[in-house]
Amino acid sequence: MIEGLKQKLQDEVERLNHEISFVLPKEIEKARAHGDLRENSEYKAALERQQFAQARVHHLRLRLSKLSDVREQDIPRDRVGFGSRVTVEDLDTKKKEVYALTLGEFIEGEDGNAEMPVSMASPLGKALLGGKVGQKVDITLPMGKRKLKIVSLDTVHDLAERQS
């Protein structure tokens, strides 16, 4: 799972690098040929896209760097950790929600639907981290306090076994 996420990020870096190196310079040159650059919307749009792509590549490289520090064998098999899919029940509303703990990147479910990605650095992620099935968790959020109960857990190891 971690290797798959790394590959997904690396693929996006390569796609953006191609866009920055080949596609956008052609668009910028084409826009320059139209004349006055002060009122040239194509030129401004191409430069903005280039800046966005460069910032995104920087962000993705930081994520890849953080992922390289994660070792699957260090992730617990019986507790909530990186890559876990956690189903919680709100003890007040009895509503169930499914979260995927991540470093901030999107994780897709097996059926193509996505769990709600939750950063491990967020208040919710910190509260769930290390939790076990049946454990109750109190979270203080900007919208108020929530009381959740962990009803099911699929660790990164469980998810990897199902995919193979």
C-alpha positions in Angstrom: 0.0 0.0 0.0 2.8 2.4 0.9 4.6 1.5 -2.3 1.5 2.1 -4.3 1.0 5.5 -2.8 4.6 6.3 -3.5 4.2 5.2 -7.1 1.0 7.3 -7.5 2.9 10.4 -6.2 5.9 9.7 -8.3 3.7 9.4 -11.4 2.1 12.8 -10.7 5.6 14.3 -10.3 6.7 12.9 -13.6 3.5 14.2 -15.3 3.9 17.7 -13.9 7.6 17.8 -14.8 6.7 16.9 -18.4 4.1 19.7 -18.4 6.6 22.2 -16.9 9.4 21.2 -19.2 7.6 20.7 -22.5 3.9 21.7 -22.6 3.9 25.0 -20.8 7.0 26.5 -22.5 5.2 25.9 -25.8 2.0 27.6 -24.5 4.0 30.5 -23.2 5.9 31.0 -26.5 2.6 30.7 -28.4 1.0 33.4 -26.1 4.1 35.7 -26.5 3.6 35.6 -30.3 0.2 37.3 -29.8 2.0 40.6 -28.9 1.4 42.8 -25.9 2.0 40.7 -22.7 0.4 43.2 -20.3 -3.1 42.3 -21.6 -2.5 38.8 -22.8 -4.7 36.4 -20.8 -3.2 33.3 -22.4 0.2 34.3 -21.3 -0.9 35.1 -17.8 -2.8 31.8 -17.5 0.2 29.8 -18.7 2.5 31.5 -16.2 0.0 30.9 -13.4 -0.3 27.2 -14.4 3.5 26.9 -14.5 3.8 28.4 -10.9 1.0 26.1 -9.7 2.7 23.0 -11.3 6.1 23.9 -9.7 4.5 24.4 -6.3 2.6 21.1 -6.6 5.9 19.2 -7.6 7.6 20.7 -4.5 4.7 19.6 -2.3 4.7 16.1 -3.8 8.4 15.7 -3.3 8.0 16.6 0.4 5.2 14.0 0.7 7.5 11.4 -0.9 10.3 12.3 1.5 7.9 11.8 4.5 6.7 8.5 3.0 10.3 7.2 2.6 10.6 7.4 6.4 7.5 5.1 6.9 8.3 1.4 7.2 5.4 -1.0 7.0 6.8 -3.3 9.6 6.7 -0.4 12.1 3.0 0.1 11.6 1.0 -1.7 14.3 -1.3 -4.6 13.3 -3.9 -4.2 16.0 -4.1 -0.4 16.4 -5.0 2.6 14.3 -1.9 3.7 12.3 -0.9 5.1 9.0 -3.1 3.8 6.2 -5.7 2.4 8.5 -9.4 2.4 7.5 -11.3 3.2 10.7 -15.1 3.0 11.1 -16.3 5.0 14.0 -19.7 5.6 15.5 -20.7 9.0 16.9 -22.0 8.2 20.4 -24.4 11.1 20.3 -25.9 10.7 16.8 -25.2 6.9 16.3 -24.0 7.8 12.8 -21.1 5.7 11.4 -18.3 7.3 9.5 -15.3 5.7 7.7 -11.9 7.4 7.8 -8.6 6.6 6.1 -5.6 7.8 8.1 -3.0 9.3 5.9 -0.2 11.9 5.6 -2.6 14.0 3.7 -2.8 12.2 0.4 -6.0 10.7 -0.9 -6.6 7.0 -0.4 -9.3 5.2 -2.4 -11.4 2.3 -1.2 -11.5 -1.0 -2.9 -14.9 -0.3 -4.6 -13.7 3.0 -6.0 -15.5 5.0 -3.3 -13.3 7.0 -1.1 -13.2 7.1 2.7 -12.9 10.5 4.2 -9.1 11.0 4.3 -7.9 12.2 7.6 -4.4 13.5 8.2 -2.7 11.9 11.1 -1.7 15.5 12.2 -5.3 16.7 12.4 -7.1 16.7 15.8 -9.3 13.7 14.6 -6.2 11.8 13.3 -4.3 12.4 16.5 -7.3 11.2 18.6 -7.7 8.0 16.5 -4.0 7.2 16.3 -3.2 4.2 18.4 -6.8 3.3 19.1 -8.2 -0.2 19.2 -11.6 -1.6 18.2 -14.1 -0.9 21.0 -12.2 2.1 22.3 -14.0 5.4 23.0 -12.3 8.6 21.8 -13.1 12.1 22.9 -12.2 14.8 20.4 -12.2 18.6 20.8 -12.8 20.2 17.4 -13.5 23.8 16.5 -17.2 22.8 16.0 -17.3 21.3 19.5 -16.6 18.1 21.3 -17.3 14.7 19.7 -17.4 11.3 21.3 -16.6 8.4 19.0 -16.3 4.7 19.4 -14.0 2.7 17.1 -16.3 -0.1 15.7 -14.0 -1.6 13.1 -10.4 -1.3 11.9 -8.6 -2.4 8.8 -4.8 -1.7 9.2 -2.5 -1.2 6.2 -1.5 -4.9 6.7 -5.1 -6.1 6.4 -5.7 -3.9 3.3 -2.5 -5.2 1.7 -3.5 -8.8 2.3 -6.9 -8.3 0.6 -5.3 -6.7 -2.5 -2.9 -9.6 -3.0 
